[in-house]
Amino acid sequence: MLKLTVKEGSILRERIDAILIGIHEDAIEKSPLAAEVNRLLGGAIDKVISRKGFTGKVEQIEVLETRENIPAGYFILCGLGKADKAGLEQIRQAMGRAVLRARDMGLKRVGVTTTAFINKTENIAVEDAGRAMAEGANLALYRFSKYKVKENSNSKNIDEIRFIEEERKSAAAVKIGVEKGRIIADSVNFARDLINHPANDMTPTILAETAKKMAGANRIKCTVLSRPQIEKLGMGAYLGVAQGSAEPLRFIILEYNGGKKGEKPVVIVGKAITFDSGGISLKPAEGMGKMKYDMSGGAATIGVLRAASMLRLPLNIVGLLPATENMPSGTAIRPGDVLRSMSGRTIEIISTDAEGRLALSDALFYATRYKPRWIIDIATLTGACAVALGNHAIGMLGNDKELKDRITAAGDKVWERVWEMPLWDDYAEQIKSPVADIKNSGGREGGVITAAIFLSKFVEDYPWVHLDIASTEWNDKDKAYMPAGPTAIGTRLILQLLMDAC
């Protein structure tokens, strides 16, 4: 278990394995610590930079021995990029790369100070820097090795990251920031664990049990509805998705009441398809194993509720997860079938692989029961999102400008950036059905938009935003603080939105 500790003192006097130091590109600005290290080592930083091997670019790493001038064994220089462009994201990336290098070296205890990562011209509060450093480190060091017995017995781990501040006031502020960063990163990693589990170990029932256990430890009410209760609610669209699977569906309701009694809640609806085969409209075999990640929106929702409670946010927040598998069988829905949703609207099935919007439609309509302040749904909804935006932006669509603006600002802060796409009535023509009120697929053209328009029919007039994370939820290769695999993206974004709303 990684320890994040904060203390007052001088980092150069700490008995630790290494000290991490941020360096801006071309050393345009050296922190006081970097300047002192440069002096202690006879201009070693200047020499490294003059060789052009290390220039301080983002994510660059260089290791220097301390030559026993201080108790620590190494200095690990980490690039922050150009001083005029450096910010919290560059701090997260630098910390991520630095702690990974330290782990690869077999080091156990490393030390940092915020003054070695903040440029004098940046106007970054030490609390925010502490949070970014804690997030970057904790997210980068994440590993999922539950099923790797050999790796678990031989793996290298960092035991402690020690934050040392020379002034008591700074240490107090950094402690607050580090604790926030720890809670947020731990909650992201909690969501990553849920996504990483194979579908046989993360069924709707197991997901519900995990959510209930998390809720019990964090002052959150958890209600789990099974088939009879879901049938009584008339959730025909959601039930239609589930009817092909032998695994029973579970509708998970998480309620955190941190705000005033009667205050309108924020409702988060997370797609929780624990395995998506495509149903009768079967997906290609290649890549289907990754479809355990189709419950990522639900996992992010659980992560948000967990962190919100631990941070004691003064808000009322509800999480709704329509959990099920989407499987082909003799009982599965077929293309051409018509389902009746909880709202009363009938839906013609064009593709059984457009199942997420069916489950979400009933959950979104259920969300209106709370007369919410906002409704936000988050889902790995369309492959079309990757075609439209690649792997860097979350697709955002919604009916409320203020909420969209707030989400955009929050995304920029935590670097889970969104890009708005149009929700024009013109696209609604593609999902008109000749036999029902609406059909569940409008074809390939404008797929992200037509899927969102489908969802918009079930939120009534409440402020609502849809986040399509299908293109950003999985990394095929390691990034600075995002190891290959599920990213649990959207967790930090929605948390930042909620924190800004307090």
C-alpha positions in Angstrom: 0.0 0.0 0.0 1.5 3.3 -1.1 2.0 5.8 1.7 1.8 9.5 0.9 3.2 11.6 3.8 3.7 15.3 4.3 6.1 17.0 6.7 7.9 20.2 7.3 11.6 20.3 6.8 14.5 20.3 4.3 14.3 17.7 1.5 18.1 17.6 1.2 18.3 16.3 4.7 15.8 13.5 4.3 17.0 9.9 4.4 15.2 8.7 1.3 16.2 6.8 -1.8 15.7 9.6 -4.3 14.6 13.2 -4.7 12.3 14.0 -7.7 13.0 17.4 -9.3 11.0 19.1 -12.0 13.0 20.8 -14.7 11.5 23.2 -17.3 12.6 22.8 -20.9 16.1 24.1 -21.6 16.2 25.1 -17.9 14.7 28.5 -18.7 13.7 28.6 -15.1 15.4 26.5 -12.4 13.6 26.0 -9.1 15.6 27.0 -6.0 16.1 23.2 -5.3 17.3 22.5 -8.8 19.7 25.4 -8.5 21.0 24.1 -5.2 21.4 20.6 -6.6 23.2 22.0 -9.6 25.7 23.7 -7.2 26.1 20.6 -5.0 26.9 18.5 -8.0 29.3 20.9 -9.6 27.0 22.0 -12.4 25.8 18.4 -13.2 22.3 19.6 -14.3 23.8 22.2 -16.7 26.1 19.5 -18.1 23.2 17.1 -18.7 21.3 19.8 -20.5 24.2 20.9 -22.5 24.5 17.3 -23.9 21.0 17.7 -25.3 20.1 14.3 -24.1 17.8 15.8 -21.5 16.2 19.1 -22.2 13.3 19.2 -19.8 10.7 18.2 -22.4 7.5 16.8 -21.0 7.9 13.2 -19.7 11.7 13.2 -20.1 13.6 11.6 -17.2 17.3 11.7 -16.2 18.9 10.1 -13.1 21.9 11.6 -11.3 23.8 10.1 -8.4 24.0 12.4 -5.4 27.7 11.4 -4.8 26.9 11.1 -1.1 26.6 14.9 -0.8 23.3 14.3 0.9 21.5 11.4 2.6 19.4 10.6 -0.5 21.0 8.3 -3.1 19.7 9.8 -6.4 18.2 12.9 -8.0 15.6 12.0 -10.6 15.1 14.9 -13.0 11.7 15.0 -14.7 10.7 17.3 -17.6 7.9 19.8 -17.2 8.0 21.3 -20.7 8.3 24.9 -21.6 7.9 27.2 -18.6 5.3 29.4 -20.2 3.1 26.4 -21.0 3.6 24.3 -17.8 0.6 23.6 -15.6 -1.0 21.0 -13.5 -1.2 18.4 -16.3 2.5 18.7 -16.9 3.1 18.2 -13.2 0.9 15.0 -13.2 2.8 13.7 -16.2 6.2 14.4 -14.8 5.4 12.8 -11.5 4.0 9.8 -13.3 7.1 9.2 -15.3 9.4 9.9 -12.4 7.8 7.4 -9.9 7.8 4.8 -12.6 11.5 5.2 -13.2 12.0 5.0 -9.4 10.0 1.8 -9.2 11.9 0.3 -12.1 15.1 1.1 -10.2 13.8 -0.8 -7.2 13.6 2.3 -5.0 11.3 2.2 -2.0 11.1 5.8 -0.6 11.2 9.0 -2.7 10.9 12.6 -1.7 9.3 15.6 -3.5 8.6 19.2 -2.7 6.1 21.4 -4.6 8.7 24.2 -5.1 10.6 21.9 -7.4 7.6 21.6 -9.7 6.1 25.1 -9.7 7.5 27.8 -11.8 7.5 31.3 -10.2 5.4 32.7 -13.1 2.7 29.9 -13.1 0.4 31.1 -10.3 -0.3 27.6 -9.2 -1.3 27.1 -5.5 0.7 24.7 -3.5 -2.4 22.8 -2.6 -3.3 22.3 -6.2 0.3 21.2 -7.0 0.2 18.7 -4.1 -3.0 17.3 -5.4 -1.7 17.0 -9.0 1.6 15.4 -7.8 -0.3 12.8 -5.7 -2.7 12.0 -8.5 0.0 11.6 -11.1 2.1 9.3 -8.9 -0.8 7.2 -7.6 -2.4 6.8 -11.0 0.9 5.9 -12.7 1.8 3.2 -10.1 -1.5 1.4 -10.6 -1.2 -2.3 -11.6 -3.8 -5.0 -11.9 -2.1 -8.3 -11.3 -4.7 -10.3 -9.4 -4.4 -13.2 -11.8 -0.6 -13.1 -12.1 0.7 -15.2 -9.2 4.4 -15.1 -10.3 4.3 -11.3 -10.8 2.7 -10.7 -7.5 5.6 -12.5 -5.7 8.4 -10.7 -7.5 7.1 -7.2 -8.3 8.9 -4.0 -7.4 6.9 -1.4 -5.4 7.4 2.1 -4.0 6.4 2.1 -0.4 6.3 5.8 0.3 6.3 9.2 -1.4 7.3 11.9 1.1 6.3 15.5 0.5 8.6 17.9 2.3 7.9 21.6 2.6 10.2 24.1 4.2 7.4 26.3 5.5 4.7 25.2 8.0 1.9 27.0 6.0 2.9 25.4 2.8 3.1 21.9 4.4 -0.5 22.4 5.8 -1.8 23.4 2.3 0.1 20.5 0.6 -1.3 18.0 3.1 -4.9 19.0 2.1 -4.0 18.8 -1.6 -2.2 15.4 -1.3 -5.2 14.0 0.6 -7.6 15.1 -2.1 -5.3 13.7 -4.8 -5.0 10.4 -2.9 -8.8 10.0 -2.5 -9.4 10.9 -6.2 -6.7 8.6 -7.6 -7.6 5.7 -5.3 -11.2 6.1 -6.6 -10.1 6.0 -10.2 -8.0 3.0 -9.4 -11.0 1.4 -7.7 -12.9 1.9 -10.9 -10.0 0.5 -13.0 -10.1 -2.6 -10.9 -13.8 -3.1 -11.6 -13.2 -2.8 -15.4 -10.1 -5.0 -15.4 -11.9 -8.0 -13.9 -12.9 -10.5 -16.5 -16.6 -10.8 -17.2 -16.8 -14.1 -15.3 -15.6 -12.4 -12.2 -17.5 -9.1 -12.7 -21.1 -10.2 -13.4 -24.0 -7.9 -12.7 -24.5 -9.6 -9.4 -20.8 -9.3 -8.4 -20.9 -5.6 -9.5 -23.9 -5.0 -7.4 -22.3 -6.7 -4.4 -19.1 -4.7 -4.8 -21.1 -1.4 -5.1 -23.0 -2.4 -1.9 -19.8 -3.1 0.0 -18.2 0.2 -1.1 -21.4 2.1 -0.1 -21.5 0.5 3.3 -18.0 1.7 4.0 -18.7 5.3 2.8 -22.0 6.6 4.2 -23.8 5.9 0.9 -27.2 4.2 0.6 -27.2 1.3 -1.9 -30.4 -0.3 -3.3 -30.2 -3.2 -5.8 -33.3 -4.0 -7.8 -33.7 -7.5 -9.4 -35.9 -8.7 -12.2 -39.4 -8.6 -10.5 -38.8 -5.0 -9.3 -37.5 -4.0 -12.7 -40.5 -5.6 -14.4 -42.8 -3.7 -12.0 -41.2 -0.4 -13.1 -41.9 -1.3 -16.7 -38.2 -1.0 -17.8 -38.9 -3.0 -21.0 -35.9 -1.6 -22.9 -33.4 -2.6 -20.2 -35.1 -6.0 -19.7 -34.9 -6.6 -23.5 -31.1 -6.3 -23.4 -30.9 -8.7 -20.4 -33.1 -11.4 -21.8 -30.5 -13.1 -23.8 -28.1 -13.7 -20.8 -28.1 -16.5 -18.2 -26.7 -13.9 -15.7 -29.5 -12.0 -13.9 -29.6 -8.2 -14.3 -29.2 -5.8 -11.4 -30.3 -2.2 -11.3 -27.9 -0.5 -8.8 -28.9 2.8 -7.1 -26.3 4.7 -5.0 -27.5 7.7 -3.0 -25.1 10.1 -1.3 -26.7 12.8 0.8 -24.1 15.3 1.6 -26.2 18.4 0.7 -29.2 19.9 2.4 -32.3 17.8 2.8 -34.6 18.3 -0.2 -31.8 19.9 -2.3 -32.0 18.7 -5.9 -29.5 16.0 -6.5 -27.0 15.5 -9.4 -27.9 12.2 -11.0 -25.1 10.2 -12.8 -26.2 7.3 -15.0 -23.4 4.9 -15.9 -23.6 2.3 -18.6 -22.9 -1.1 -16.9 -22.9 -3.8 -19.6 -20.6 -6.3 -17.9 -20.0 -8.1 -21.2 -21.1 -7.1 -24.7 -21.1 -9.7 -27.3 -23.3 -7.7 -29.5 -26.2 -10.1 -29.0 -27.8 -11.5 -32.1 -26.0 -8.8 -34.1 -22.8 -10.5 -33.0 -19.5 -8.5 -32.9 -16.4 -9.8 -34.7 -14.3 -12.2 -32.6 -11.3 -10.0 -32.9 -11.2 -7.7 -29.9 -14.3 -9.1 -28.3 -12.4 -10.0 -25.1 -12.0 -6.3 -24.4 -15.8 -6.0 -24.2 -15.6 -6.5 -20.4 -14.9 -2.8 -20.5 -18.4 -1.9 -21.5 -19.3 -1.3 -17.9 -16.7 1.5 -17.7 -19.4 4.2 -17.3 -20.9 2.3 -14.4 -17.4 1.8 -12.8 -16.7 5.6 -13.2 -20.0 6.3 -11.5 -19.1 4.1 -8.5 -15.7 5.8 -8.4 -17.3 9.3 -8.3 -19.7 8.3 -5.5 -16.9 6.8 -3.5 -14.7 9.9 -3.8 -17.5 12.3 -3.2 -18.3 10.7 0.1 -14.7 10.5 1.2 -14.2 14.2 0.2 -17.5 15.0 2.1 -18.8 17.1 -0.8 -21.8 19.2 0.3 -24.1 17.9 -2.5 -26.7 15.3 -3.0 -25.6 12.8 -5.6 -27.3 9.7 -7.1 -25.7 7.0 -9.2 -27.7 4.7 -11.4 -26.2 1.6 -13.0 -28.4 -0.6 -15.2 -26.1 -3.7 -15.1 -26.5 -6.6 -17.4 -24.8 -8.7 -20.1 -25.7 -8.5 -23.8 -25.6 -12.1 -25.0 -26.9 -14.1 -28.0 -29.2 -17.0 -27.2 -32.6 -18.4 -28.0 -34.2 -15.9 -25.7 -32.3 -12.8 -26.9 -34.0 -9.9 -28.6 -33.8 -9.9 -32.4 -33.5 -7.1 -35.0 -37.0 -6.1 -35.8 -38.4 -6.7 -32.3 -40.2 -3.8 -30.6 -39.7 -3.0 -26.9 -41.8 -0.8 -24.6 -39.6 1.5 -22.4 -40.4 2.7 -18.9 -41.4 6.1 -20.5 -44.0 4.4 -22.5 -42.2 5.0 -25.8 -41.8 2.0 -28.1 -38.5 1.2 -29.6 -37.8 -0.8 -32.8 -34.6 -2.8 -32.6 -32.4 -2.3 -35.7 -29.2 -3.7 -34.1 -28.9 -5.6 -30.9 -25.4 -4.3 -30.6 -26.9 -0.8 -29.9 -27.8 -2.1 -26.5 -26.3 0.5 -24.2 -28.8 3.2 -25.2 -31.6 0.8 -24.5 -30.4 0.1 -20.9 -29.6 3.8 -20.4 -33.0 5.0 -21.7 -34.9 3.4 -18.8 -32.2 4.5 -16.3 -32.4 8.1 -17.6 -36.2 8.1 -17.3 -35.9 6.7 -13.8 -33.5 9.6 -13.1 -36.2 12.1 -13.7 -38.0 10.8 -10.6 -35.5 12.7 -8.5 -36.4 16.0 -10.1 -32.6 16.5 -10.5 -30.5 19.6 -10.7 -28.5 17.8 -13.5 -28.5 14.5 -15.2 -25.2 13.2 -16.6 -24.8 9.9 -18.3 -21.4 8.4 -19.1 -21.0 5.4 -21.4 -18.8 3.5 -23.8 -21.6 4.1 -26.3 -20.4 4.2 -29.9 -17.4 3.1 -31.9 -18.3 6.1 -34.1 -16.8 8.4 -31.3 -13.3 7.0 -32.0 -13.8 7.7 -35.7 -14.9 11.2 -35.1 -12.5 12.2 -32.3 -9.7 9.7 -32.1 -8.5 8.7 -28.7 -8.0 12.1 -27.0 -11.4 13.7 -26.5 -14.6 12.6 -24.9 -17.7 13.2 -27.0 -20.1 15.6 -25.3 -23.7 16.3 -26.2 -26.5 17.8 -24.1 -29.4 20.2 -23.8 -28.1 22.7 -21.2 -25.4 25.2 -22.1 -24.4 26.1 -18.5 -23.9 22.4 -17.7 -21.9 21.8 -20.9 -19.7 24.9 -20.1 -19.1 23.6 -16.6 -18.1 20.2 -17.8 -15.8 21.7 -20.4 -14.0 23.8 -17.8 -13.7 20.8 -15.4 -12.3 18.6 -18.2 -9.6 21.2 -19.0 -8.5 21.3 -15.4 -8.1 17.5 -15.0 -7.1 16.9 -18.7 -10.1 14.7 -19.4 -11.1 17.0 -22.1 -14.5 17.0 -23.9 -15.5 18.1 -27.4 -19.1 19.2 -28.0 -21.0 17.7 -30.9 -24.3 19.0 -32.2 -27.7 17.8 -31.0 -29.6 19.1 -33.9 -33.1 18.0 -34.8 -32.0 17.3 -38.3 -30.3 14.1 -37.1 -33.5 12.9 -35.4 -34.9 11.9 -38.8 -32.4 9.0 -38.8 -34.0 7.3 -35.8 -37.6 7.6 -36.9 -39.3 4.2 -37.1 -42.1 3.2 -39.4 -43.4 0.7 -36.8 -42.6 2.3 -33.4 -42.0 5.6 -31.8 -38.2 5.4 -32.3 -35.6 3.0 -33.5 -32.4 2.2 -31.6 -29.9 2.9 -34.5 -29.8 5.5 -37.1 -27.0 3.9 -39.1 -23.3 4.6 -39.4 -23.5 8.3 -40.4 -23.5 10.6 -37.4 -23.6 7.6 -35.0 -22.4 9.5 -32.0 -25.1 12.2 -32.5 -28.0 9.9 -33.3 -27.2 7.8 -30.2 -27.3 10.9 -28.1 -30.6 12.1 -29.7 -32.1 8.7 -28.8 -31.1 9.3 -25.2 -32.4 12.8 -25.2 -35.9 11.5 -25.6 -35.9 10.1 -22.1 -34.6 13.0 -19.9 -37.7 15.1 -20.2 -36.8 18.8 -19.7 -34.1 18.3 -17.1 -30.6 19.7 -17.7 -28.7 16.8 -19.2 -25.3 15.9 -20.7 -24.2 12.7 -22.4 -20.5 11.7 -22.3 -19.4 9.2 -24.8 -16.1 7.6 -23.6 -15.9 4.8 -26.0 -12.8 6.2 -27.7 -10.9 7.2 -24.5 -11.7 4.5 -22.0 -8.9 2.1 -23.1 -5.2 2.7 -23.6 -3.4 0.2 -25.9 -0.1 1.4 -24.6 1.3 3.1 -21.5 1.0 6.8 -21.0 2.6 9.1 -18.4 0.2 8.2 -15.6 -2.3 6.0 -17.5 -1.0 2.4 -17.8 -2.2 0.3 -20.7 -5.7 -0.9 -20.1 -8.8 0.8 -18.8 -8.5 4.5 -17.9 -11.7 5.0 -15.9 -11.9 8.3 -17.7 -14.7 10.5 -16.6 -14.2 9.8 -12.9 -11.9 12.8 -12.3 -13.9 14.9 -14.8 -17.2 14.5 -13.0 -15.6 14.8 -9.6 -14.0 18.1 -10.7 -17.4 19.3 -11.9 -19.0 18.4 -8.5 -16.1 20.0 -6.6 -16.5 23.2 -8.6 -20.2 23.2 -8.0 -19.8 23.2 -4.2 
